[in-house]
Amino acid sequence: MELLEINGFYSNVVDAVETRQYTAKDYLKNQHIFLKQLADLLDCDSKAGALVDMQIANLEMAIEEVSK
C-alpha cells in the first residue's frame, strides 16, 4: 500500500473517511449547544449576553419549525 502525503495529510486516510450528512436540525442544534455554553460564560446583563440570549431564543424557534 502506497501512502501519498499531500499538504500534511495522507491521501489514503482522507479517502477512507466517510462523509457525514448533516440535516438542518443537526446544524441548528450544534449552534444551540455552542450558544448555550457561550451564554454560561457571559454576563446576562451585558449587551453581548443579551444578544446571545436573543439568538438562543431564535434558534429554539427555528429548531421547532424544522422539527415539524
PyMOL Python script that loads the backbone (N, CA, C, O; Angstrom):
from pymol import cmd

cmd.read_pdbstr("""\
ATOM      1  N   MET A   1       0.850  -1.188   0.000  1.00  0.00           N
ATOM      2  CA  MET A   1       0.000   0.000   0.000  1.00  0.00           C
ATOM      3  C   MET A   1       0.888   1.241   0.000  1.00  0.00           C
ATOM      4  O   MET A   1       1.767   1.378   0.851  1.00  0.00           O
ATOM      5  N   GLU A   2       0.668   2.108  -0.917  1.00  0.00           N
ATOM      6  CA  GLU A   2       1.470   3.322  -1.061  1.00  0.00           C
ATOM      7  C   GLU A   2       0.777   4.488  -0.357  1.00  0.00           C
ATOM      8  O   GLU A   2      -0.411   4.732  -0.565  1.00  0.00           O
ATOM      9  N   LEU A   3       1.531   5.202   0.476  1.00  0.00           N
ATOM     10  CA  LEU A   3       1.000   6.384   1.132  1.00  0.00           C
ATOM     11  C   LEU A   3       1.499   7.618   0.403  1.00  0.00           C
ATOM     12  O   LEU A   3       2.701   7.777   0.187  1.00  0.00           O
ATOM     13  N   LEU A   4       0.605   8.462   0.036  1.00  0.00           N
ATOM     14  CA  LEU A   4       0.947   9.692  -0.661  1.00  0.00           C
ATOM     15  C   LEU A   4       0.573  10.851   0.246  1.00  0.00           C
ATOM     16  O   LEU A   4      -0.591  11.007   0.616  1.00  0.00           O
ATOM     17  N   GLU A   5       1.568  11.671   0.608  1.00  0.00           N
ATOM     18  CA  GLU A   5       1.297  12.785   1.508  1.00  0.00           C
ATOM     19  C   GLU A   5       1.038  14.045   0.704  1.00  0.00           C
ATOM     20  O   GLU A   5       1.868  14.456  -0.107  1.00  0.00           O
ATOM     21  N   ILE A   6      -0.122  14.660   0.932  1.00  0.00           N
ATOM     22  CA  ILE A   6      -0.494  15.904   0.260  1.00  0.00           C
ATOM     23  C   ILE A   6      -0.832  16.932   1.334  1.00  0.00           C
ATOM     24  O   ILE A   6      -1.794  16.765   2.084  1.00  0.00           O
ATOM     25  N   ASN A   7      -0.040  17.987   1.403  1.00  0.00           N
ATOM     26  CA  ASN A   7      -0.267  19.074   2.367  1.00  0.00           C
ATOM     27  C   ASN A   7      -0.419  18.560   3.791  1.00  0.00           C
ATOM     28  O   ASN A   7      -1.285  19.040   4.523  1.00  0.00           O
ATOM     29  N   GLY A   8       0.392  17.604   4.199  1.00  0.00           N
ATOM     30  CA  GLY A   8       0.370  17.117   5.568  1.00  0.00           C
ATOM     31  C   GLY A   8      -0.667  16.041   5.830  1.00  0.00           C
ATOM     32  O   GLY A   8      -0.746  15.547   6.955  1.00  0.00           O
ATOM     33  N   PHE A   9      -1.463  15.657   4.848  1.00  0.00           N
ATOM     34  CA  PHE A   9      -2.472  14.623   5.022  1.00  0.00           C
ATOM     35  C   PHE A   9      -2.114  13.418   4.161  1.00  0.00           C
ATOM     36  O   PHE A   9      -1.657  13.565   3.028  1.00  0.00           O
ATOM     37  N   TYR A  10      -2.322  12.252   4.697  1.00  0.00           N
ATOM     38  CA  TYR A  10      -2.142  11.043   3.906  1.00  0.00           C
ATOM     39  C   TYR A  10      -3.410  10.834   3.088  1.00  0.00           C
ATOM     40  O   TYR A  10      -4.490  10.658   3.652  1.00  0.00           O
ATOM     41  N   SER A  11      -3.286  10.852   1.783  1.00  0.00           N
ATOM     42  CA  SER A  11      -4.463  10.807   0.917  1.00  0.00           C
ATOM     43  C   SER A  11      -5.273   9.533   1.104  1.00  0.00           C
ATOM     44  O   SER A  11      -6.498   9.568   0.989  1.00  0.00           O
ATOM     45  N   ASN A  12      -4.621   8.410   1.390  1.00  0.00           N
ATOM     46  CA  ASN A  12      -5.351   7.153   1.578  1.00  0.00           C
ATOM     47  C   ASN A  12      -6.236   7.226   2.821  1.00  0.00           C
ATOM     48  O   ASN A  12      -7.352   6.706   2.826  1.00  0.00           O
ATOM     49  N   VAL A  13      -5.738   7.868   3.866  1.00  0.00           N
ATOM     50  CA  VAL A  13      -6.516   8.006   5.099  1.00  0.00           C
ATOM     51  C   VAL A  13      -7.683   8.956   4.875  1.00  0.00           C
ATOM     52  O   VAL A  13      -8.793   8.694   5.339  1.00  0.00           O
ATOM     53  N   VAL A  14      -7.447  10.049   4.175  1.00  0.00           N
ATOM     54  CA  VAL A  14      -8.507  11.017   3.900  1.00  0.00           C
ATOM     55  C   VAL A  14      -9.581  10.389   3.028  1.00  0.00           C
ATOM     56  O   VAL A  14     -10.770  10.624   3.244  1.00  0.00           O
ATOM     57  N   ASP A  15      -9.176   9.591   2.042  1.00  0.00           N
ATOM     58  CA  ASP A  15     -10.152   8.930   1.175  1.00  0.00           C
ATOM     59  C   ASP A  15     -11.005   7.936   1.945  1.00  0.00           C
ATOM     60  O   ASP A  15     -12.158   7.702   1.581  1.00  0.00           O
ATOM     61  N   ALA A  16     -10.458   7.346   3.009  1.00  0.00           N
ATOM     62  CA  ALA A  16     -11.183   6.341   3.771  1.00  0.00           C
ATOM     63  C   ALA A  16     -12.227   6.952   4.709  1.00  0.00           C
ATOM     64  O   ALA A  16     -13.125   6.248   5.172  1.00  0.00           O
ATOM     65  N   VAL A  17     -12.118   8.241   4.991  1.00  0.00           N
ATOM     66  CA  VAL A  17     -13.060   8.905   5.892  1.00  0.00           C
ATOM     67  C   VAL A  17     -14.396   9.056   5.186  1.00  0.00           C
ATOM     68  O   VAL A  17     -14.471   9.558   4.065  1.00  0.00           O
ATOM     69  N   GLU A  18     -15.444   8.615   5.859  1.00  0.00           N
ATOM     70  CA  GLU A  18     -16.777   8.726   5.272  1.00  0.00           C
ATOM     71  C   GLU A  18     -17.337  10.117   5.533  1.00  0.00           C
ATOM     72  O   GLU A  18     -17.145  10.682   6.610  1.00  0.00           O
ATOM     73  N   THR A  19     -18.016  10.652   4.561  1.00  0.00           N
ATOM     74  CA  THR A  19     -18.617  11.969   4.732  1.00  0.00           C
ATOM     75  C   THR A  19     -19.863  11.848   5.606  1.00  0.00           C
ATOM     76  O   THR A  19     -20.528  10.813   5.626  1.00  0.00           O
ATOM     77  N   ARG A  20     -20.156  12.902   6.310  1.00  0.00           N
ATOM     78  CA  ARG A  20     -21.327  12.928   7.178  1.00  0.00           C
ATOM     79  C   ARG A  20     -22.400  13.782   6.527  1.00  0.00           C
ATOM     80  O   ARG A  20     -22.112  14.805   5.907  1.00  0.00           O
ATOM     81  N   GLN A  21     -23.618  13.353   6.677  1.00  0.00           N
ATOM     82  CA  GLN A  21     -24.741  14.118   6.163  1.00  0.00           C
ATOM     83  C   GLN A  21     -25.413  14.825   7.340  1.00  0.00           C
ATOM     84  O   GLN A  21     -25.985  14.180   8.219  1.00  0.00           O
ATOM     85  N   TYR A  22     -25.339  16.131   7.346  1.00  0.00           N
ATOM     86  CA  TYR A  22     -25.972  16.922   8.400  1.00  0.00           C
ATOM     87  C   TYR A  22     -27.301  17.452   7.889  1.00  0.00           C
ATOM     88  O   TYR A  22     -27.412  17.935   6.762  1.00  0.00           O
ATOM     89  N   THR A  23     -28.293  17.347   8.741  1.00  0.00           N
ATOM     90  CA  THR A  23     -29.585  17.945   8.416  1.00  0.00           C
ATOM     91  C   THR A  23     -29.613  19.368   8.970  1.00  0.00           C
ATOM     92  O   THR A  23     -28.743  19.761   9.746  1.00  0.00           O
ATOM     93  N   ALA A  24     -30.603  20.117   8.570  1.00  0.00           N
ATOM     94  CA  ALA A  24     -30.752  21.476   9.088  1.00  0.00           C
ATOM     95  C   ALA A  24     -30.949  21.453  10.598  1.00  0.00           C
ATOM     96  O   ALA A  24     -30.460  22.328  11.312  1.00  0.00           O
ATOM     97  N   LYS A  25     -31.665  20.450  11.074  1.00  0.00           N
ATOM     98  CA  LYS A  25     -31.901  20.332  12.519  1.00  0.00           C
ATOM     99  C   LYS A  25     -30.595  20.081  13.262  1.00  0.00           C
ATOM    100  O   LYS A  25     -30.374  20.655  14.328  1.00  0.00           O
ATOM    101  N   ASP A  26     -29.724  19.230  12.714  1.00  0.00           N
ATOM    102  CA  ASP A  26     -28.426  18.964  13.338  1.00  0.00           C
ATOM    103  C   ASP A  26     -27.586  20.238  13.402  1.00  0.00           C
ATOM    104  O   ASP A  26     -26.961  20.532  14.421  1.00  0.00           O
ATOM    105  N   TYR A  27     -27.579  20.971  12.327  1.00  0.00           N
ATOM    106  CA  TYR A  27     -26.818  22.218  12.261  1.00  0.00           C
ATOM    107  C   TYR A  27     -27.315  23.212  13.309  1.00  0.00           C
ATOM    108  O   TYR A  27     -26.513  23.825  14.013  1.00  0.00           O
ATOM    109  N   LEU A  28     -28.632  23.373  13.413  1.00  0.00           N
ATOM    110  CA  LEU A  28     -29.207  24.304  14.387  1.00  0.00           C
ATOM    111  C   LEU A  28     -28.931  23.844  15.816  1.00  0.00           C
ATOM    112  O   LEU A  28     -28.657  24.667  16.690  1.00  0.00           O
ATOM    113  N   LYS A  29     -29.000  22.546  16.057  1.00  0.00           N
ATOM    114  CA  LYS A  29     -28.719  22.041  17.405  1.00  0.00           C
ATOM    115  C   LYS A  29     -27.266  22.277  17.799  1.00  0.00           C
ATOM    116  O   LYS A  29     -26.981  22.597  18.953  1.00  0.00           O
ATOM    117  N   ASN A  30     -26.345  22.124  16.850  1.00  0.00           N
ATOM    118  CA  ASN A  30     -24.934  22.402  17.149  1.00  0.00           C
ATOM    119  C   ASN A  30     -24.726  23.865  17.501  1.00  0.00           C
ATOM    120  O   ASN A  30     -23.984  24.182  18.430  1.00  0.00           O
ATOM    121  N   GLN A  31     -25.377  24.759  16.764  1.00  0.00           N
ATOM    122  CA  GLN A  31     -25.290  26.185  17.086  1.00  0.00           C
ATOM    123  C   GLN A  31     -25.902  26.463  18.453  1.00  0.00           C
ATOM    124  O   GLN A  31     -25.374  27.262  19.226  1.00  0.00           O
ATOM    125  N   HIS A  32     -27.012  25.804  18.744  1.00  0.00           N
ATOM    126  CA  HIS A  32     -27.697  25.995  20.022  1.00  0.00           C
ATOM    127  C   HIS A  32     -26.793  25.576  21.181  1.00  0.00           C
ATOM    128  O   HIS A  32     -26.699  26.283  22.184  1.00  0.00           O
ATOM    129  N   ILE A  33     -26.137  24.441  21.047  1.00  0.00           N
ATOM    130  CA  ILE A  33     -25.228  23.961  22.092  1.00  0.00           C
ATOM    131  C   ILE A  33     -24.093  24.958  22.304  1.00  0.00           C
ATOM    132  O   ILE A  33     -23.751  25.282  23.441  1.00  0.00           O
ATOM    133  N   PHE A  34     -23.512  25.442  21.214  1.00  0.00           N
ATOM    134  CA  PHE A  34     -22.421  26.409  21.312  1.00  0.00           C
ATOM    135  C   PHE A  34     -22.874  27.684  22.014  1.00  0.00           C
ATOM    136  O   PHE A  34     -22.176  28.189  22.893  1.00  0.00           O
ATOM    137  N   LEU A  35     -24.041  28.208  21.632  1.00  0.00           N
ATOM    138  CA  LEU A  35     -24.516  29.453  22.231  1.00  0.00           C
ATOM    139  C   LEU A  35     -24.893  29.274  23.697  1.00  0.00           C
ATOM    140  O   LEU A  35     -24.716  30.195  24.494  1.00  0.00           O
ATOM    141  N   LYS A  36     -25.408  28.104  24.066  1.00  0.00           N
ATOM    142  CA  LYS A  36     -25.718  27.839  25.480  1.00  0.00           C
ATOM    143  C   LYS A  36     -24.434  27.875  26.308  1.00  0.00           C
ATOM    144  O   LYS A  36     -24.413  28.446  27.399  1.00  0.00           O
ATOM    145  N   GLN A  37     -23.368  27.266  25.791  1.00  0.00           N
ATOM    146  CA  GLN A  37     -22.091  27.282  26.500  1.00  0.00           C
ATOM    147  C   GLN A  37     -21.532  28.696  26.580  1.00  0.00           C
ATOM    148  O   GLN A  37     -20.971  29.087  27.604  1.00  0.00           O
ATOM    149  N   LEU A  38     -21.684  29.462  25.504  1.00  0.00           N
ATOM    150  CA  LEU A  38     -21.223  30.844  25.495  1.00  0.00           C
ATOM    151  C   LEU A  38     -22.022  31.690  26.479  1.00  0.00           C
ATOM    152  O   LEU A  38     -21.460  32.552  27.154  1.00  0.00           O
ATOM    153  N   ALA A  39     -23.315  31.453  26.564  1.00  0.00           N
ATOM    154  CA  ALA A  39     -24.164  32.220  27.481  1.00  0.00           C
ATOM    155  C   ALA A  39     -23.763  31.972  28.930  1.00  0.00           C
ATOM    156  O   ALA A  39     -23.877  32.866  29.768  1.00  0.00           O
ATOM    157  N   ASP A  40     -23.295  30.766  29.228  1.00  0.00           N
ATOM    158  CA  ASP A  40     -22.851  30.472  30.589  1.00  0.00           C
ATOM    159  C   ASP A  40     -21.608  31.280  30.960  1.00  0.00           C
ATOM    160  O   ASP A  40     -21.391  31.580  32.134  1.00  0.00           O
ATOM    161  N   LEU A  41     -20.800  31.629  29.977  1.00  0.00           N
ATOM    162  CA  LEU A  41     -19.579  32.384  30.226  1.00  0.00           C
ATOM    163  C   LEU A  41     -19.808  33.888  30.289  1.00  0.00           C
ATOM    164  O   LEU A  41     -19.046  34.611  30.931  1.00  0.00           O
ATOM    165  N   LEU A  42     -20.867  34.361  29.618  1.00  0.00           N
ATOM    166  CA  LEU A  42     -21.124  35.796  29.542  1.00  0.00           C
ATOM    167  C   LEU A  42     -22.053  36.255  30.657  1.00  0.00           C
ATOM    168  O   LEU A  42     -22.869  35.485  31.165  1.00  0.00           O
ATOM    169  N   ASP A  43     -21.916  37.509  31.025  1.00  0.00           N
ATOM    170  CA  ASP A  43     -22.826  38.134  31.982  1.00  0.00           C
ATOM    171  C   ASP A  43     -24.125  38.454  31.254  1.00  0.00           C
ATOM    172  O   ASP A  43     -24.108  39.132  30.227  1.00  0.00           O
ATOM    173  N   CYS A  44     -25.250  37.974  31.776  1.00  0.00           N
ATOM    174  CA  CYS A  44     -26.527  38.164  31.085  1.00  0.00           C
ATOM    175  C   CYS A  44     -26.960  39.628  31.062  1.00  0.00           C
ATOM    176  O   CYS A  44     -27.825  40.001  30.269  1.00  0.00           O
ATOM    177  N   ASP A  45     -26.366  40.467  31.924  1.00  0.00           N
ATOM    178  CA  ASP A  45     -26.713  41.889  31.932  1.00  0.00           C
ATOM    179  C   ASP A  45     -25.923  42.695  30.911  1.00  0.00           C
ATOM    180  O   ASP A  45     -26.235  43.860  30.663  1.00  0.00           O
ATOM    181  N   SER A  46     -24.912  42.090  30.322  1.00  0.00           N
ATOM    182  CA  SER A  46     -24.123  42.806  29.316  1.00  0.00           C
ATOM    183  C   SER A  46     -24.837  42.759  27.967  1.00  0.00           C
ATOM    184  O   SER A  46     -25.754  41.964  27.759  1.00  0.00           O
ATOM    185  N   LYS A  47     -24.400  43.621  27.064  1.00  0.00           N
ATOM    186  CA  LYS A  47     -25.014  43.660  25.737  1.00  0.00           C
ATOM    187  C   LYS A  47     -24.757  42.355  24.988  1.00  0.00           C
ATOM    188  O   LYS A  47     -25.652  41.827  24.327  1.00  0.00           O
ATOM    189  N   ALA A  48     -23.541  41.841  25.092  1.00  0.00           N
ATOM    190  CA  ALA A  48     -23.208  40.585  24.415  1.00  0.00           C
ATOM    191  C   ALA A  48     -24.045  39.432  24.967  1.00  0.00           C
ATOM    192  O   ALA A  48     -24.522  38.587  24.209  1.00  0.00           O
ATOM    193  N   GLY A  49     -24.221  39.401  26.276  1.00  0.00           N
ATOM    194  CA  GLY A  49     -25.040  38.357  26.890  1.00  0.00           C
ATOM    195  C   GLY A  49     -26.482  38.428  26.446  1.00  0.00           C
ATOM    196  O   GLY A  49     -27.114  37.400  26.203  1.00  0.00           O
ATOM    197  N   ALA A  50     -27.009  39.649  26.338  1.00  0.00           N
ATOM    198  CA  ALA A  50     -28.393  39.818  25.882  1.00  0.00           C
ATOM    199  C   ALA A  50     -28.553  39.379  24.429  1.00  0.00           C
ATOM    200  O   ALA A  50     -29.557  38.760  24.076  1.00  0.00           O
ATOM    201  N   LEU A  51     -27.576  39.694  23.588  1.00  0.00           N
ATOM    202  CA  LEU A  51     -27.642  39.289  22.185  1.00  0.00           C
ATOM    203  C   LEU A  51     -27.580  37.771  22.036  1.00  0.00           C
ATOM    204  O   LEU A  51     -28.283  37.194  21.207  1.00  0.00           O
ATOM    205  N   VAL A  52     -26.743  37.134  22.835  1.00  0.00           N
ATOM    206  CA  VAL A  52     -26.644  35.675  22.787  1.00  0.00           C
ATOM    207  C   VAL A  52     -27.953  35.053  23.255  1.00  0.00           C
ATOM    208  O   VAL A  52     -28.425  34.084  22.660  1.00  0.00           O
ATOM    209  N   ASP A  53     -28.541  35.596  24.305  1.00  0.00           N
ATOM    210  CA  ASP A  53     -29.824  35.080  24.800  1.00  0.00           C
ATOM    211  C   ASP A  53     -30.921  35.209  23.742  1.00  0.00           C
ATOM    212  O   ASP A  53     -31.747  34.309  23.591  1.00  0.00           O
ATOM    213  N   MET A  54     -30.932  36.325  23.011  1.00  0.00           N
ATOM    214  CA  MET A  54     -31.934  36.505  21.959  1.00  0.00           C
ATOM    215  C   MET A  54     -31.707  35.503  20.826  1.00  0.00           C
ATOM    216  O   MET A  54     -32.660  34.960  20.268  1.00  0.00           O
ATOM    217  N   GLN A  55     -30.440  35.265  20.495  1.00  0.00           N
ATOM    218  CA  GLN A  55     -30.143  34.315  19.431  1.00  0.00           C
ATOM    219  C   GLN A  55     -30.521  32.895  19.834  1.00  0.00           C
ATOM    220  O   GLN A  55     -30.947  32.105  18.992  1.00  0.00           O
ATOM    221  N   ILE A  56     -30.368  32.565  21.111  1.00  0.00           N
ATOM    222  CA  ILE A  56     -30.769  31.242  21.604  1.00  0.00           C
ATOM    223  C   ILE A  56     -32.271  31.060  21.430  1.00  0.00           C
ATOM    224  O   ILE A  56     -32.726  29.996  21.010  1.00  0.00           O
ATOM    225  N   ALA A  57     -33.036  32.090  21.750  1.00  0.00           N
ATOM    226  CA  ALA A  57     -34.490  32.013  21.575  1.00  0.00           C
ATOM    227  C   ALA A  57     -34.858  31.843  20.108  1.00  0.00           C
ATOM    228  O   ALA A  57     -35.759  31.072  19.778  1.00  0.00           O
ATOM    229  N   ASN A  58     -34.163  32.561  19.225  1.00  0.00           N
ATOM    230  CA  ASN A  58     -34.419  32.420  17.788  1.00  0.00           C
ATOM    231  C   ASN A  58     -34.094  31.016  17.300  1.00  0.00           C
ATOM    232  O   ASN A  58     -34.837  30.451  16.496  1.00  0.00           O
ATOM    233  N   LEU A  59     -33.002  30.454  17.774  1.00  0.00           N
ATOM    234  CA  LEU A  59     -32.623  29.101  17.375  1.00  0.00           C
ATOM    235  C   LEU A  59     -33.629  28.073  17.866  1.00  0.00           C
ATOM    236  O   LEU A  59     -33.950  27.129  17.143  1.00  0.00           O
ATOM    237  N   GLU A  60     -34.130  28.240  19.083  1.00  0.00           N
ATOM    238  CA  GLU A  60     -35.123  27.305  19.612  1.00  0.00           C
ATOM    239  C   GLU A  60     -36.386  27.323  18.763  1.00  0.00           C
ATOM    240  O   GLU A  60     -36.980  26.275  18.510  1.00  0.00           O
ATOM    241  N   MET A  61     -36.802  28.512  18.319  1.00  0.00           N
ATOM    242  CA  MET A  61     -37.975  28.594  17.442  1.00  0.00           C
ATOM    243  C   MET A  61     -37.684  27.944  16.093  1.00  0.00           C
ATOM    244  O   MET A  61     -38.544  27.260  15.538  1.00  0.00           O
ATOM    245  N   ALA A  62     -36.482  28.152  15.563  1.00  0.00           N
ATOM    246  CA  ALA A  62     -36.118  27.564  14.270  1.00  0.00           C
ATOM    247  C   ALA A  62     -36.059  26.044  14.363  1.00  0.00           C
ATOM    248  O   ALA A  62     -36.470  25.352  13.432  1.00  0.00           O
ATOM    249  N   ILE A  63     -35.555  25.521  15.469  1.00  0.00           N
ATOM    250  CA  ILE A  63     -35.499  24.064  15.669  1.00  0.00           C
ATOM    251  C   ILE A  63     -36.907  23.483  15.703  1.00  0.00           C
ATOM    252  O   ILE A  63     -37.161  22.428  15.121  1.00  0.00           O
ATOM    253  N   GLU A  64     -37.828  24.175  16.387  1.00  0.00           N
ATOM    254  CA  GLU A  64     -39.210  23.722  16.442  1.00  0.00           C
ATOM    255  C   GLU A  64     -39.844  23.693  15.056  1.00  0.00           C
ATOM    256  O   GLU A  64     -40.558  22.749  14.717  1.00  0.00           O
ATOM    257  N   GLU A  65     -39.586  24.731  14.252  1.00  0.00           N
ATOM    258  CA  GLU A  65     -40.143  24.790  12.905  1.00  0.00           C
ATOM    259  C   GLU A  65     -39.596  23.673  12.021  1.00  0.00           C
ATOM    260  O   GLU A  65     -40.340  23.075  11.243  1.00  0.00           O
ATOM    261  N   VAL A  66     -38.305  23.391  12.136  1.00  0.00           N
ATOM    262  CA  VAL A  66     -37.682  22.359  11.323  1.00  0.00           C
ATOM    263  C   VAL A  66     -38.149  20.973  11.762  1.00  0.00           C
ATOM    264  O   VAL A  66     -38.222  20.053  10.947  1.00  0.00           O
ATOM    265  N   SER A  67     -38.462  20.826  13.043  1.00  0.00           N
ATOM    266  CA  SER A  67     -38.865  19.523  13.584  1.00  0.00           C
ATOM    267  C   SER A  67     -40.267  19.113  13.144  1.00  0.00           C
ATOM    268  O   SER A  67     -40.617  17.935  13.220  1.00  0.00           O
ATOM    269  N   LYS A  68     -41.061  20.055  12.692  1.00  0.00           N
ATOM    270  CA  LYS A  68     -42.453  19.747  12.302  1.00  0.00           C
ATOM    271  C   LYS A  68     -42.510  18.924  11.057  1.00  0.00           C
ATOM    272  O   LYS A  68     -43.598  18.580  10.595  1.00  0.00           O
TER     273      LYS A  68
END
""", "prot")
cmd.dss("prot")
cmd.show_as("cartoon", "prot")
cmd.util.cbc("prot")
cmd.orient("prot")
